[in-house]
Structure formats: structure tokens, C-alpha cells
Amino acid sequence: MGYLLTSNLRAGHPDFLDLPWDYPLEQWQRHTERWVDLPAGPSRHPVVFVHYDLNVYALKQLTGSAAEKEYLALRQMQDLRLPVVMPVGHSSTLHDNTEYSVLITRYLDHALPYHSLFMRSSLTRYRDHLLDAMALLLVQLHLAGVFWGDCSLNNTLFRRDAGKLTAYLVDAETAEIHATVSEGMRRHDLDIMEENVQGGLLDLHALGALPQGIDIRAVGPHIRKTYDELWQQVTSEQLIPAGERFRIQERIRRLNDLGFSVHEIELEPSDGGANLRLRAQVTDRYFHRNMLHSLTGLDPEERQARTMLNEIQELKAAMASRQKHSATLSAVAHHWLRETYLPSVERLRPLIDQGSEPAELYCQLLEHKWYLSERASSDVGHATAADDLLCRWRNLPHDVAGVATETDSGSETAG
């Protein structure tokens, strides 16, 4: 038996005092009705999930005061607007005269552990995107001065993002936050990533869950190559002729297209004033997400936001053509939200009730609408596409998570 010693929690969350702290986490399933069965993947430490109303929290048991250290690292990374799980608090417990600490984080809704992308046939289309998502996550961390120290498939969760994936850091035990990350530290992080990724895939291979034809040894180097290409695009200096200043905006647009917000542009005369040396300082990778949120209040993933903004821009052009004058982007965005997005989401309510994430489902609807319109040689509209998507979902087999198999359009209804 044991007991709770101390607890440090952020405001706005439960106090967790009704949990069975008398017992080690491994035994909680038998001692609390708040226990939730969710996929956790392999872990060095005991992990349990508990629910409070509609929210789910993950609790991880560590030795000594390690939970406080990890909590503080996650808080710093969250302040830097990095894709990490939300830190909620940490507690200390005593069991058999041994003190443990427990990290509490908010469960990442609609998240997928890497092994589900291989073991669930309905998620096959996302496997290749996993590698790009991991590379981009490392770029984001290193730009912010974070040395991860344990990048692995096990320590990463993935969320669907307009048909692709966004990666989230879920384990920060070894993370270090600096003003900048040196070249040596970046390379060391990549070396660790390669070794850990190979180990994670070997684990799947041992379970017989790895599809035929995957070269395990090539996956880590592929992520490194993608990382290097992204790092070059984001951080490289650019030499531009002094008379071609339009290239400054070209560089900003390229970075925005990748999702990065540009904080500052540095220009330095070079070659006796004939050229300008251009350096861009990026902040977070939420350019489209920030813009959509300011226009509509929605807060989806970055690629989802970009897809929606593209539709708003198309609507703006169409309205200007019909009305012979241009409306403001904010007015068009409000019209889109009221007349298109919210009615479409409500029409797809049965899928949302089965666990689908609304913003990703809306992006799937746009993909399905495009497919139907191509086949009909005319715009079928959102309502028709939504009804057809619902009809397909109702007539397809589902797995235990409510995920439907892929349709012939290439779109998918996912929980």
C-alpha cells in the first residue's frame, strides 16, 4: 500500500484526488471506474489513462522527481508553441518506502500511436506520411532550441491532418531546452532517431505487423534526408540581386507554404552592394492555423487550416465575380463558416459521434466532393458529397474504433 505525498496541478483541470493513489499504477484498472483502455504502445514506465467527463488524462509513473523535470520541459515547449502533449501537473507518491513521481498530461484527442498505422488496414494510406511528420517535428524542435535526446516512434503520436499526419512529442524525459541547438547536437539527435526508429520497426516485424517490402534499415536514413532538406529550406541564407527585392516576398511565401510564420527578415549588403544576403527568422509552424483562427475562431491542424483557407479564398473570388466587387476576407470567412462549414459538419454528425475529428472530416468531405464533381463534370455541392460520404460509411465494414475502409474515391472516414 502507499499514499499520495504532494500534487502540483494547473488550474482548470481535476484535482485527481479520487484516484487510487494507495496502489501502483499497474493495479489501477481494478480500483477505479475512471480507468480507460486506450492504446499506449511500449513504454519504459507504467502508464494509465483516466477520464473526467469528456476529457482523458495520461498518467506516467517515474522514479524520484523525474516527473517534475519532464513537466517543466513540456511547459517550456508548450510556451514555444511546439507540437507536444499538454502538461497538466505532477504528483509524488510513496509505495513500499520508495518515492515515485507521476506526470499528468492531457490525452491527445484523435491521436494514433505509430503501430496502429501499420496494424490497422484502414490507415495504410498514412504510413508514408509518418516519416515526413517525424522529420518536420525534429525541424520544429531544433529551430526552437530543443534537443530531444530520445526521438523514437514510441515517443511520438500522430494526428491526421488533411490526409497527412502531424507528429506530436509525448515523452520529454531527456529533452533539453537551449537558446540554440548546435550542429553537433542536431546530428546526435538524428543519430538517436535512426537507431530508435529501426528498433521500433524491428519490434513490429517481430509481431508480424510490418508489411512485406519495407526496408527497415532505410527508414531512419529517409527521415534524416527529409529533415536535412527541410532544414536547408528553412534556415539557409539566400543571396539575391539588389534590384530583385521581390524575391524577399517569394522567400516568405515559400516558408508560409510550409506552414512557418516569419518573425523577422535580415538583409545585409554583399559584394559591394550588388547583392543582398537574406536570412529569415521563423517562429512557429502555425501560419495558416493562426490566420484561420483569427478569421473564424476554428483551431485545426496546420494543413487542415491551409485547406480551409484555400476554400475561403476560392469563395472570395467567386463572390467578387458575382457581385462585381470584392468583399473583405473576414466577411467571406464568416459567410463560409456560417453557410458552409458548420452546416456540413452538422450533416456529418453521425461520423463525429463515432469519434471522427470534425476538421479532418471536413477536409475528407472536400476531397470526396472533388471526386464526385469530377465524375459528374459539375460541382455536386457540399450537401450531396456529405450524404454520399455518410451512405458509403454506413455500407462499409468498420473496425472496433469506428474506422471505415477506404472508398474507391481514395477518401476515408476515420475515427
C-alpha positions as CSV (number, residue, x, y, z in Angstrom):
1,M,0.0,0.0,0.0
2,G,1.0,3.6,-0.4
3,Y,-0.3,7.1,-0.5
4,L,-0.2,10.5,-2.3
5,L,2.5,12.8,-0.9
6,T,2.1,16.0,-2.9
7,S,0.4,17.2,-6.1
8,N,1.1,20.2,-8.3
9,L,-1.6,20.9,-10.9
10,R,-2.5,23.6,-13.4
11,A,-5.8,25.4,-12.9
12,G,-8.8,24.3,-15.0
13,H,-8.2,20.5,-14.5
14,P,-9.5,18.0,-12.0
15,D,-7.7,17.5,-8.7
16,F,-7.3,13.8,-9.3
17,L,-7.7,13.1,-5.5
18,D,-10.3,10.4,-6.1
19,L,-7.8,8.2,-7.9
20,P,-6.5,5.1,-6.1
21,W,-3.1,6.5,-5.1
22,D,-2.8,3.7,-2.5
23,Y,-1.9,1.4,-5.3
24,P,0.8,1.3,-8.0
25,L,-0.5,2.5,-11.4
26,E,-0.3,-1.1,-12.8
27,Q,-3.1,-2.0,-10.5
28,W,-5.5,0.9,-11.1
29,Q,-7.7,-0.9,-13.6
30,R,-9.1,-2.9,-10.7
31,H,-9.5,0.0,-8.3
32,T,-11.1,2.9,-10.2
33,E,-14.0,3.3,-12.7
34,R,-12.1,6.2,-14.3
35,W,-9.6,3.8,-15.9
36,V,-9.8,3.9,-19.7
37,D,-8.5,1.3,-22.1
38,L,-6.5,3.2,-24.8
39,P,-3.6,2.2,-27.0
40,A,-0.3,3.3,-25.3
41,G,2.4,1.5,-27.1
42,P,5.6,0.2,-25.5
43,S,6.8,2.2,-22.6
44,R,9.7,2.0,-20.1
45,H,7.3,3.2,-17.4
46,P,3.8,2.3,-16.2
47,V,1.1,4.5,-18.0
48,V,-2.6,4.6,-17.3
49,F,-5.4,6.7,-18.8
50,V,-8.3,8.1,-16.8
51,H,-11.4,10.0,-17.8
52,Y,-13.1,13.0,-16.2
53,D,-16.3,13.9,-18.1
54,L,-15.3,14.2,-21.8
55,N,-11.5,14.6,-21.1
56,V,-9.0,11.9,-20.8
57,Y,-5.6,12.2,-19.0
58,A,-2.5,10.1,-19.2
59,L,-0.5,9.4,-16.0
60,K,3.0,8.1,-16.2
61,Q,4.9,6.8,-13.1
62,L,8.6,7.7,-12.9
63,T,11.3,7.3,-10.2
64,G,12.4,10.1,-7.9
65,S,11.5,13.6,-9.1
66,A,11.7,12.9,-12.8
67,A,8.1,13.8,-13.4
68,E,8.6,17.5,-12.3
69,K,11.6,17.8,-14.6
70,E,9.6,16.4,-17.6
71,Y,6.6,18.6,-16.7
72,L,8.7,21.7,-16.7
73,A,10.2,20.8,-20.0
74,L,6.8,20.2,-21.6
75,R,5.6,23.6,-20.2
76,Q,8.5,25.4,-21.8
77,M,7.9,23.6,-25.1
78,Q,4.2,24.4,-25.0
79,D,5.1,28.1,-24.3
80,L,7.2,27.9,-27.5
81,R,4.1,26.6,-29.4
82,L,5.7,23.3,-30.2
83,P,3.5,20.2,-31.0
84,V,3.7,18.4,-27.6
85,V,1.1,16.9,-25.3
86,M,-0.4,19.3,-22.8
87,P,1.3,19.1,-19.4
88,V,-1.3,19.2,-16.6
89,G,0.7,18.6,-13.5
90,H,2.9,16.2,-11.4
91,S,2.5,14.3,-8.2
92,S,4.7,12.3,-5.8
93,T,3.6,9.0,-4.2
94,L,5.1,6.6,-1.7
95,H,4.9,2.8,-2.2
96,D,6.8,0.2,-0.2
97,N,9.1,3.0,1.2
98,T,10.0,4.1,-2.3
99,E,9.1,7.5,-3.6
100,Y,7.8,7.8,-7.2
101,S,6.6,10.8,-9.2
102,V,3.7,10.8,-11.6
103,L,3.5,13.0,-14.7
104,I,0.0,14.0,-15.7
105,T,-0.8,15.1,-19.3
106,R,-3.9,15.7,-21.3
107,Y,-4.5,12.8,-23.7
108,L,-4.1,13.9,-27.3
109,D,-7.6,13.5,-28.8
110,H,-7.8,11.6,-32.1
111,A,-4.1,10.6,-31.8
112,L,-2.6,7.5,-33.3
113,P,0.4,5.6,-32.0
114,Y,2.7,4.5,-34.8
115,H,1.9,0.8,-34.5
116,S,-1.8,1.4,-35.4
117,L,-0.7,2.9,-38.7
118,F,0.8,-0.5,-39.6
119,M,-1.7,-2.8,-37.8
120,R,-5.0,-1.2,-39.0
121,S,-5.5,-1.8,-42.7
122,S,-7.8,1.3,-42.9
123,L,-4.8,3.5,-42.1
124,T,-2.5,2.2,-44.7
125,R,-2.5,5.4,-46.7
126,Y,-0.9,7.3,-43.8
127,R,2.2,5.2,-43.4
128,D,4.4,7.2,-45.8
129,H,3.3,10.4,-44.2
130,L,4.6,9.2,-40.8
131,L,8.2,9.7,-42.0
132,D,7.7,13.2,-43.2
133,A,5.8,14.1,-40.0
134,M,8.7,12.9,-37.8
135,A,11.3,14.9,-39.9
136,L,9.2,18.0,-39.6
137,L,8.7,17.6,-35.8
138,L,12.5,17.4,-35.4
139,V,13.0,20.5,-37.5
140,Q,10.5,22.4,-35.4
141,L,12.1,21.3,-32.1
142,H,15.6,22.2,-33.3
143,L,14.5,25.6,-34.6
144,A,13.2,26.3,-31.1
145,G,16.4,25.2,-29.4
146,V,15.1,21.8,-28.1
147,F,17.4,18.8,-28.1
148,W,15.1,15.8,-27.7
149,G,17.6,13.1,-26.9
150,D,15.2,10.2,-27.4
151,C,13.4,10.7,-30.7
152,S,11.6,7.5,-31.4
153,L,8.3,6.1,-32.8
154,N,7.3,5.1,-29.3
155,N,7.7,8.7,-28.0
156,T,5.6,10.2,-30.8
157,L,1.9,10.4,-31.5
158,F,0.3,11.3,-34.8
159,R,-2.8,13.2,-35.7
160,R,-4.4,13.2,-39.2
161,D,-4.0,16.5,-40.9
162,A,-5.8,17.0,-44.3
163,G,-4.9,13.5,-45.5
164,K,-1.4,13.6,-44.0
165,L,-0.1,13.5,-40.4
166,T,1.2,15.9,-37.8
167,A,3.6,14.4,-35.2
168,Y,3.5,15.3,-31.5
169,L,6.2,14.8,-28.9
170,V,4.8,12.8,-25.9
171,D,7.9,11.9,-24.0
172,A,10.3,14.7,-22.8
173,E,12.3,12.8,-20.2
174,T,15.6,13.5,-21.9
175,A,14.7,16.9,-23.5
176,E,17.0,19.9,-23.1
177,I,16.0,23.4,-24.0
178,H,18.7,25.9,-25.1
179,A,18.9,29.2,-26.8
180,T,20.0,27.3,-29.9
181,V,20.8,23.7,-30.8
182,S,24.4,23.2,-32.1
183,E,25.2,21.4,-35.2
184,G,26.6,18.5,-33.1
185,M,23.5,18.3,-31.0
186,R,21.3,18.2,-34.1
187,R,23.3,15.4,-35.6
188,H,23.3,13.5,-32.3
189,D,19.5,13.8,-32.2
190,L,19.3,12.4,-35.7
191,D,21.6,9.5,-34.9
192,I,19.4,8.6,-31.9
193,M,16.3,8.9,-34.1
194,E,17.8,6.4,-36.7
195,E,18.7,3.9,-34.1
196,N,15.3,4.1,-32.2
197,V,13.2,4.1,-35.4
198,Q,14.9,0.9,-36.6
199,G,14.3,-0.6,-33.2
200,G,10.6,0.3,-33.2
201,L,10.2,-1.2,-36.7
202,L,12.0,-4.4,-35.6
203,D,9.5,-4.7,-32.8
204,L,6.7,-4.6,-35.3
205,H,8.4,-7.1,-37.5
206,A,8.7,-9.5,-34.6
207,L,4.9,-9.1,-34.1
208,G,4.3,-9.9,-37.7
209,A,2.7,-6.5,-38.2
210,L,5.2,-5.0,-40.6
211,P,4.0,-5.1,-44.3
212,Q,6.2,-7.0,-46.8
213,G,8.7,-5.0,-48.7
214,I,9.6,-2.4,-46.1
215,D,13.4,-2.0,-45.8
216,I,13.7,-1.4,-42.1
217,R,17.3,-0.1,-42.4
218,A,16.3,2.5,-45.0
219,V,13.6,4.2,-42.9
220,G,15.8,6.2,-40.5
221,P,18.1,7.5,-43.2
222,H,15.0,8.5,-45.2
223,I,13.7,10.6,-42.3
224,R,17.2,12.2,-41.9
225,K,17.3,13.0,-45.6
226,T,13.8,14.7,-45.4
227,Y,14.9,16.5,-42.3
228,D,18.1,17.8,-44.0
229,E,16.1,19.1,-47.0
230,L,13.6,20.9,-44.7
231,W,16.3,22.4,-42.5
232,Q,18.0,23.7,-45.6
233,Q,14.8,25.3,-46.9
234,V,14.0,27.0,-43.5
235,T,17.5,28.1,-42.4
236,S,19.6,28.7,-45.4
237,E,20.9,32.2,-46.4
238,Q,19.9,33.4,-49.8
239,L,21.9,35.8,-52.0
240,I,19.6,38.0,-54.1
241,P,20.5,40.8,-56.6
242,A,19.8,44.2,-55.1
243,G,17.4,45.0,-57.9
244,E,15.3,41.9,-57.3
245,R,13.7,42.7,-53.9
246,F,10.6,40.8,-54.9
247,R,12.5,37.7,-54.1
248,I,12.1,38.6,-50.4
249,Q,8.4,38.1,-50.6
250,E,9.0,34.9,-52.6
251,R,11.1,33.5,-49.7
252,I,8.4,34.5,-47.2
253,R,5.7,32.8,-49.2
254,R,7.7,29.6,-49.6
255,L,8.2,29.5,-45.8
256,N,4.5,30.3,-45.3
257,D,3.6,27.4,-47.7
258,L,5.5,25.1,-45.4
259,G,3.4,26.5,-42.5
260,F,6.2,28.6,-40.9
261,S,5.4,32.1,-39.6
262,V,8.2,34.5,-40.4
263,H,9.2,36.7,-37.4
264,E,12.0,38.8,-39.0
265,I,13.9,39.2,-42.2
266,E,17.6,40.2,-42.0
267,L,19.1,41.9,-45.1
268,E,22.8,42.5,-45.4
269,P,24.6,44.2,-48.3
270,S,27.1,41.9,-50.1
271,D,29.5,42.1,-53.0
272,G,29.9,45.9,-52.7
273,G,26.1,46.4,-52.6
274,A,25.4,44.4,-55.8
275,N,23.6,41.7,-53.8
276,L,21.7,41.3,-50.6
277,R,22.2,38.4,-48.2
278,L,18.8,37.3,-46.9
279,R,18.1,35.4,-43.7
280,A,14.7,34.7,-42.4
281,Q,13.8,34.0,-38.7
282,V,10.9,31.7,-38.3
283,T,8.8,31.3,-35.2
284,D,6.1,28.6,-35.1
285,R,4.7,26.4,-37.8
286,Y,1.1,27.7,-37.4
287,F,0.9,30.3,-40.2
288,H,-2.4,29.1,-41.7
289,R,-3.7,27.9,-38.4
290,N,-3.2,31.4,-36.8
291,M,-4.8,33.1,-39.8
292,L,-7.9,30.8,-39.8
293,H,-8.3,31.1,-36.1
294,S,-8.2,34.9,-36.3
295,L,-10.9,34.8,-39.1
296,T,-13.2,32.1,-37.8
297,G,-12.2,31.0,-34.3
298,L,-11.5,27.5,-35.5
299,D,-8.3,25.9,-34.4
300,P,-7.5,22.9,-36.6
301,E,-4.1,21.4,-37.5
302,E,-1.9,23.4,-39.9
303,R,-2.6,21.5,-43.2
304,Q,-6.3,21.4,-42.3
305,A,-6.3,25.2,-41.9
306,R,-4.5,25.7,-45.2
307,T,-7.1,23.6,-47.0
308,M,-9.9,25.6,-45.4
309,L,-8.3,28.9,-46.2
310,N,-7.9,27.9,-49.8
311,E,-11.6,27.2,-50.0
312,I,-12.3,30.6,-48.4
313,Q,-10.1,32.3,-51.0
314,E,-11.9,30.5,-53.8
315,L,-15.3,31.6,-52.3
316,K,-14.0,35.2,-52.1
317,A,-13.1,35.1,-55.8
318,A,-16.4,33.6,-56.7
319,M,-18.4,36.2,-54.7
320,A,-16.4,39.0,-56.2
321,S,-17.2,37.8,-59.7
322,R,-20.9,37.5,-59.0
323,Q,-21.3,40.8,-57.1
324,K,-18.8,42.8,-59.2
325,H,-17.0,44.0,-56.1
326,S,-14.6,42.4,-53.6
327,A,-15.7,41.5,-50.0
328,T,-13.2,41.5,-47.2
329,L,-11.6,38.2,-46.3
330,S,-13.0,38.3,-42.8
331,A,-16.5,38.8,-44.2
332,V,-16.1,35.9,-46.6
333,A,-14.7,33.7,-43.9
334,H,-17.7,34.5,-41.6
335,H,-20.0,33.6,-44.5
336,W,-18.1,30.4,-45.2
337,L,-18.2,29.4,-41.5
338,R,-22.0,30.1,-41.2
339,E,-23.2,28.8,-44.6
340,T,-20.7,26.0,-45.4
341,Y,-18.5,24.7,-42.7
342,L,-20.9,24.5,-39.8
343,P,-23.9,23.0,-41.8
344,S,-21.5,20.4,-43.4
345,V,-20.1,19.4,-40.0
346,E,-23.6,19.1,-38.6
347,R,-24.7,17.0,-41.6
348,L,-21.8,14.6,-40.8
349,R,-22.8,14.4,-37.1
350,P,-23.2,10.6,-37.2
351,L,-19.5,10.3,-38.1
352,I,-18.4,12.8,-35.4
353,D,-20.5,10.9,-32.8
354,Q,-18.5,7.8,-33.8
355,G,-15.2,9.5,-33.0
356,S,-14.2,11.4,-36.2
357,E,-12.4,14.7,-35.7
358,P,-14.6,17.5,-37.3
359,A,-11.8,19.4,-39.1
360,E,-10.2,16.3,-40.6
361,L,-13.6,15.0,-41.5
362,Y,-14.4,18.3,-43.3
363,C,-11.2,18.0,-45.3
364,Q,-12.1,14.5,-46.2
365,L,-15.5,15.9,-47.4
366,L,-13.8,18.4,-49.7
367,E,-11.7,15.5,-51.2
368,H,-14.8,13.4,-51.7
369,K,-16.7,16.4,-53.2
370,W,-13.9,16.9,-55.7
371,Y,-14.0,13.2,-56.7
372,L,-17.8,13.3,-57.1
373,S,-17.7,16.6,-59.1
374,E,-15.0,15.2,-61.4
375,R,-17.2,12.2,-62.1
376,A,-20.3,14.3,-62.7
377,S,-18.4,17.0,-64.6
378,S,-20.1,19.6,-62.4
379,D,-19.9,20.8,-58.8
380,V,-22.1,18.5,-56.8
381,G,-22.1,20.7,-53.7
382,H,-21.2,20.0,-50.0
383,A,-24.6,18.6,-49.0
384,T,-24.6,15.9,-51.8
385,A,-21.0,15.0,-51.0
386,A,-21.8,14.7,-47.3
387,D,-24.8,12.5,-47.9
388,D,-22.8,10.2,-50.2
389,L,-20.0,10.0,-47.7
390,L,-22.5,9.0,-45.0
391,C,-24.0,6.4,-47.3
392,R,-20.6,4.9,-48.0
393,W,-19.7,4.8,-44.3
394,R,-23.0,3.1,-43.4
395,N,-22.4,0.4,-46.0
396,L,-18.8,-0.3,-45.3
397,P,-17.3,-2.7,-42.6
398,H,-15.8,-0.9,-39.6
399,D,-13.2,-1.9,-37.0
400,V,-13.7,-1.5,-33.3
401,A,-12.7,2.1,-33.5
402,G,-15.4,3.0,-36.0
403,V,-13.0,3.4,-38.9
404,A,-14.4,2.6,-42.3
405,T,-12.3,1.0,-45.0
406,E,-11.2,3.3,-47.9
407,T,-13.7,4.1,-50.6
408,D,-12.9,4.0,-54.3
409,S,-12.5,7.7,-54.3
410,G,-9.5,7.4,-52.1
411,S,-11.1,9.2,-49.2
412,E,-11.6,7.6,-45.8
413,T,-13.9,8.0,-42.9
414,A,-11.8,7.7,-39.8
415,G,-12.4,7.7,-36.1
